[in-house]
Amino acid sequence: MIAKQEDHSLEDTLHLNAMNTSFYIRVKDCQRKEWKNVISAWILYVEKEWSRFRTDNELYRLNELKAGEQMIVTSPLFDVLQKAEAYRQNTNGLFSPYLLPQMQFHGYEQTFPFTATIQQEHSLPCIFNDINAPFEFLQNTGSVKRTAAGKIDLGGIGKGYAVQSAARWLKEIGQARAGIVDGGGDITVWSDGEEKWKIGVAHPFKKEQEIAQFRLKNGSVATSNTIYRSWLQGNEQKHHILNGRTGLPVESPIIQATVFSENCLDAEVAAKLCFMVNPFEWKKITNTYKLLLVDQDGKITSFKRNEV
């Protein structure tokens, strides 16, 4: 876990291992006693139905559609797909949810942990860079129709959506006056004004050592890192953050980016953009208000909204 929260007692707390990470949820004065069952079911649903490593779920069936075919999808998948496409449009393709073939080409074909994969004999698959999405979203039926080639990997934005949705349910339906939902560093917190959540950012090379701490009443945090999910493919070092325009692992002096924003999806996407875009450009793309960058020499740089 990269962004870490203050330890609390087990009362009103849920720990769950899913999506190859650890989830930590804590609420205060939640009015729905069954909240742990609801949130656990939601997170496990996302893990099962949105995983690109499975062949028995909704995402796989959608990816297997042929041109002209369509299927009705559940409302959460419909929603996250539209949001992911909107981010692709807003970032001019730097962020893309259609990088599954490229992820597989670079060797990310299994869940972590792994340290090495074999070199592919074929060339890098062509990226999807059309103006329009490879899927048409039919609002009246909740259906998705394939219009072009392109396979979906929701990855980090899927986890961020799971975190954001869980927090929204606990706050709005559960009426919890304060809470934190942490999905392995993708974090959303809220408070009635009295509670301040302590967010610690871990060192990129030493997980147990913090490089910074922040107090946050309301908002979201996401951290991306090119170290934790990296591997050797032949003699090449690879990692999981790809440039949506090239399909290649990003090359940047930055090795870790932590972004604070009003919602978890903005933070998640902006954290990826920090490896591709100068912070002075980054502010135009997502609604974020603080970021913390660590470069390959260990130098830490912090920006606030009024500084970029």
PLY file of the C-alpha trace (Angstrom):
ply
format ascii 1.0
element vertex 308
property float x
property float y
property float z
element edge 307
property int vertex1
property int vertex2
end_header
0.00 0.00 0.00
1.35 3.40 -0.98
-0.91 5.94 0.70
-1.49 4.83 4.27
-4.07 5.90 6.81
-3.87 6.20 10.55
-4.51 2.97 12.44
-7.77 2.79 14.36
-9.65 0.28 16.49
-11.55 -2.49 14.76
-14.94 -0.97 15.61
-16.78 0.09 12.43
-13.84 -1.11 10.37
-13.66 -3.52 7.44
-10.50 -5.14 6.06
-10.79 -6.99 2.76
-8.29 -8.46 0.31
-9.47 -8.03 -3.27
-8.18 -6.87 -6.66
-4.70 -7.96 -5.64
-4.58 -5.34 -2.89
-5.83 -4.61 0.63
-8.98 -2.60 1.23
-9.47 -0.69 4.47
-12.83 0.91 5.23
-13.74 2.75 8.41
-16.93 4.68 9.12
-18.38 6.65 12.00
-22.06 6.44 12.94
-23.22 4.59 9.80
-27.01 4.21 9.90
-27.03 0.97 7.89
-25.97 -1.90 10.12
-25.42 -4.20 7.13
-22.87 -1.85 5.55
-19.99 -4.31 5.76
-21.94 -6.90 3.75
-22.97 -4.32 1.17
-19.47 -2.90 0.67
-17.81 -6.34 0.66
-20.28 -7.56 -1.98
-19.63 -4.48 -4.13
-15.85 -4.77 -4.02
-15.95 -8.51 -4.74
-18.35 -7.86 -7.62
-15.90 -5.41 -9.20
-13.03 -7.86 -8.65
-14.90 -10.64 -10.44
-16.73 -8.85 -13.23
-14.10 -6.27 -14.24
-10.97 -8.39 -14.08
-9.15 -8.76 -17.39
-7.60 -12.01 -16.17
-10.91 -13.93 -16.20
-12.88 -15.47 -19.06
-16.16 -15.89 -17.17
-17.16 -12.31 -16.50
-18.94 -9.31 -17.99
-15.79 -7.52 -19.15
-14.57 -10.57 -21.06
-17.91 -10.97 -22.83
-17.82 -7.31 -23.80
-14.27 -7.56 -25.12
-15.25 -10.58 -27.22
-18.02 -8.76 -29.09
-17.57 -8.61 -32.84
-18.20 -5.46 -34.88
-21.90 -4.68 -34.93
-22.72 -6.89 -31.94
-24.08 -5.43 -28.72
-24.91 -6.53 -25.17
-26.74 -5.13 -22.18
-24.29 -4.42 -19.37
-24.86 -3.65 -15.71
-25.26 0.02 -14.84
-21.91 0.28 -12.95
-19.96 -1.06 -15.93
-21.91 1.17 -18.31
-21.07 4.17 -16.12
-17.36 3.46 -15.63
-16.90 2.80 -19.36
-18.41 6.17 -20.24
-16.29 7.93 -17.63
-13.13 6.18 -18.86
-13.88 7.22 -22.42
-14.45 10.82 -21.27
-11.00 10.84 -19.65
-9.49 9.51 -22.88
-11.10 12.36 -24.78
-10.07 14.98 -22.19
-6.45 13.81 -22.15
-6.19 13.53 -25.93
-5.51 9.83 -25.58
-2.73 9.95 -22.99
-5.05 8.00 -20.72
-6.81 5.15 -22.45
-8.93 2.22 -21.22
-8.22 0.35 -24.48
-4.71 -0.89 -23.73
-5.38 -4.56 -23.00
-3.48 -5.91 -26.06
-0.51 -3.67 -25.26
-0.47 -4.72 -21.59
-0.41 -8.35 -22.69
2.31 -7.66 -25.26
4.55 -6.19 -22.54
4.08 -9.31 -20.43
1.41 -8.22 -17.98
-0.71 -11.31 -18.58
-1.01 -12.55 -15.01
-1.74 -11.09 -11.62
1.10 -10.01 -9.40
3.43 -11.03 -7.93
5.72 -12.03 -10.80
9.19 -10.82 -11.72
9.81 -11.89 -15.32
8.01 -12.78 -18.54
9.12 -13.94 -21.97
9.77 -11.61 -24.88
6.98 -11.53 -27.48
7.87 -12.57 -31.01
5.22 -10.43 -32.70
5.25 -6.63 -32.90
3.45 -4.22 -30.59
-0.31 -4.23 -31.39
-1.66 -1.05 -32.93
-3.17 1.26 -30.36
-6.73 2.52 -30.59
-6.48 6.25 -31.29
-9.67 7.11 -33.16
-11.65 10.19 -32.18
-14.69 8.10 -31.30
-14.79 5.18 -28.88
-14.72 1.59 -30.21
-18.08 1.14 -28.47
-21.38 2.95 -28.79
-23.25 3.53 -25.54
-26.99 3.11 -26.05
-28.52 5.05 -23.20
-32.12 3.96 -23.70
-31.33 0.25 -23.31
-28.12 0.28 -21.25
-26.44 -1.60 -24.08
-22.93 -1.33 -25.45
-22.37 -1.90 -29.18
-18.98 -2.59 -30.71
-18.16 -0.27 -33.59
-14.40 -0.87 -33.96
-11.56 -3.02 -32.68
-10.34 -2.22 -29.18
-10.17 -4.20 -25.94
-10.77 -2.79 -22.49
-8.53 -2.93 -19.43
-10.13 -0.92 -16.62
-7.15 -1.40 -14.30
-6.64 1.51 -11.91
-9.72 3.46 -12.95
-11.85 0.43 -12.12
-10.40 0.29 -8.61
-10.81 4.04 -8.22
-14.44 3.75 -9.29
-15.00 0.97 -6.75
-13.52 3.14 -3.98
-15.48 6.24 -4.99
-18.78 4.34 -5.26
-18.31 2.63 -1.90
-17.63 5.97 -0.24
-20.67 7.54 -1.89
-22.95 4.72 -0.68
-21.64 4.94 2.88
-22.03 8.71 2.96
-25.36 9.09 1.14
-27.21 5.83 1.80
-25.48 4.81 5.02
-25.44 8.43 6.25
-22.11 7.85 7.98
-20.94 11.20 9.31
-17.30 10.43 8.48
-15.36 7.68 6.81
-12.43 6.47 4.76
-12.33 3.96 1.91
-8.79 2.92 0.98
-8.20 0.50 -1.86
-4.45 -0.02 -1.79
-3.66 3.69 -2.01
-6.75 4.86 -3.90
-8.47 6.70 -1.07
-11.66 8.68 -0.56
-12.49 10.35 2.76
-15.36 12.46 4.00
-16.28 14.18 7.23
-18.97 16.33 8.80
-16.22 18.80 9.58
-14.89 17.46 12.86
-12.88 14.49 11.64
-9.56 14.89 9.85
-8.11 11.75 8.32
-4.35 11.32 8.40
-2.97 10.18 5.05
0.61 8.97 4.91
2.50 8.57 1.63
4.96 5.68 1.61
8.50 5.82 0.28
8.68 4.32 -3.23
11.50 1.94 -2.24
10.71 1.44 1.45
7.02 0.70 1.95
7.16 1.00 5.71
8.73 4.46 5.60
6.60 7.55 5.01
7.84 10.51 3.00
4.93 12.78 3.91
1.75 13.03 5.96
-1.38 15.04 5.25
-4.62 15.77 7.08
-7.73 15.63 4.92
-11.39 16.18 5.80
-12.97 15.58 2.39
-11.50 14.44 -0.91
-9.56 11.70 -2.61
-5.97 10.56 -3.05
-4.35 8.27 -5.59
-0.75 7.18 -6.00
0.93 5.66 -9.04
4.36 4.10 -9.00
6.59 2.55 -11.67
8.47 0.41 -9.14
5.94 -1.84 -7.41
4.39 -3.36 -10.54
7.45 -3.83 -12.69
9.11 -6.87 -14.23
11.74 -8.03 -16.68
10.66 -9.05 -20.16
13.74 -10.63 -21.63
16.39 -8.02 -20.86
13.95 -5.10 -20.76
12.54 -3.56 -17.60
8.79 -3.02 -17.96
6.07 -1.51 -15.78
2.30 -1.13 -15.87
1.90 2.58 -16.67
1.49 2.88 -20.44
1.23 5.96 -22.60
-2.16 5.72 -24.29
-0.83 7.32 -27.47
2.07 4.92 -27.96
1.17 1.77 -26.04
4.64 1.82 -24.47
5.65 2.01 -20.80
6.18 5.67 -19.94
9.74 6.91 -19.64
10.02 9.58 -16.99
12.38 10.77 -14.26
9.32 10.53 -11.99
8.94 7.17 -10.24
6.00 7.98 -7.95
3.14 10.46 -8.11
0.52 11.12 -5.44
-2.43 13.33 -6.35
-5.10 14.90 -4.14
-8.42 15.71 -5.78
-12.11 16.11 -5.13
-12.90 12.64 -6.48
-10.98 9.40 -6.81
-11.21 9.08 -10.60
-9.65 12.49 -11.19
-6.89 11.59 -8.75
-6.30 8.20 -10.37
-6.06 9.56 -13.90
-3.99 12.60 -12.88
-1.50 10.36 -11.07
-0.87 8.53 -14.34
-0.58 11.80 -16.26
2.19 13.00 -13.94
4.53 10.57 -15.74
3.62 11.99 -19.15
2.69 15.67 -18.74
4.40 18.65 -17.19
2.50 19.72 -14.03
1.79 23.06 -15.68
-0.23 21.18 -18.32
-1.62 18.59 -15.91
-3.81 21.16 -14.13
-5.84 21.72 -17.31
-6.93 18.09 -17.55
-8.38 17.09 -14.19
-9.75 18.90 -11.14
-6.89 18.31 -8.72
-5.44 20.51 -5.99
-2.21 18.96 -4.71
0.42 16.54 -5.95
3.59 15.00 -4.59
6.25 13.73 -7.00
9.30 11.57 -6.31
11.99 11.31 -8.97
14.55 8.58 -9.58
17.11 10.39 -7.40
14.70 10.45 -4.47
13.96 14.18 -4.79
10.47 15.08 -3.54
8.54 17.91 -5.19
5.16 19.21 -4.05
2.70 21.38 -5.96
-0.54 23.00 -4.87
-3.31 24.28 -7.12
-2.20 27.91 -6.88
1.36 26.90 -7.78
0.58 25.29 -11.13
0 1
1 2
2 3
3 4
4 5
5 6
6 7
7 8
8 9
9 10
10 11
11 12
12 13
13 14
14 15
15 16
16 17
17 18
18 19
19 20
20 21
21 22
22 23
23 24
24 25
25 26
26 27
27 28
28 29
29 30
30 31
31 32
32 33
33 34
34 35
35 36
36 37
37 38
38 39
39 40
40 41
41 42
42 43
43 44
44 45
45 46
46 47
47 48
48 49
49 50
50 51
51 52
52 53
53 54
54 55
55 56
56 57
57 58
58 59
59 60
60 61
61 62
62 63
63 64
64 65
65 66
66 67
67 68
68 69
69 70
70 71
71 72
72 73
73 74
74 75
75 76
76 77
77 78
78 79
79 80
80 81
81 82
82 83
83 84
84 85
85 86
86 87
87 88
88 89
89 90
90 91
91 92
92 93
93 94
94 95
95 96
96 97
97 98
98 99
99 100
100 101
101 102
102 103
103 104
104 105
105 106
106 107
107 108
108 109
109 110
110 111
111 112
112 113
113 114
114 115
115 116
116 117
117 118
118 119
119 120
120 121
121 122
122 123
123 124
124 125
125 126
126 127
127 128
128 129
129 130
130 131
131 132
132 133
133 134
134 135
135 136
136 137
137 138
138 139
139 140
140 141
141 142
142 143
143 144
144 145
145 146
146 147
147 148
148 149
149 150
150 151
151 152
152 153
153 154
154 155
155 156
156 157
157 158
158 159
159 160
160 161
161 162
162 163
163 164
164 165
165 166
166 167
167 168
168 169
169 170
170 171
171 172
172 173
173 174
174 175
175 176
176 177
177 178
178 179
179 180
180 181
181 182
182 183
183 184
184 185
185 186
186 187
187 188
188 189
189 190
190 191
191 192
192 193
193 194
194 195
195 196
196 197
197 198
198 199
199 200
200 201
201 202
202 203
203 204
204 205
205 206
206 207
207 208
208 209
209 210
210 211
211 212
212 213
213 214
214 215
215 216
216 217
217 218
218 219
219 220
220 221
221 222
222 223
223 224
224 225
225 226
226 227
227 228
228 229
229 230
230 231
231 232
232 233
233 234
234 235
235 236
236 237
237 238
238 239
239 240
240 241
241 242
242 243
243 244
244 245
245 246
246 247
247 248
248 249
249 250
250 251
251 252
252 253
253 254
254 255
255 256
256 257
257 258
258 259
259 260
260 261
261 262
262 263
263 264
264 265
265 266
266 267
267 268
268 269
269 270
270 271
271 272
272 273
273 274
274 275
275 276
276 277
277 278
278 279
279 280
280 281
281 282
282 283
283 284
284 285
285 286
286 287
287 288
288 289
289 290
290 291
291 292
292 293
293 294
294 295
295 296
296 297
297 298
298 299
299 300
300 301
301 302
302 303
303 304
304 305
305 306
306 307
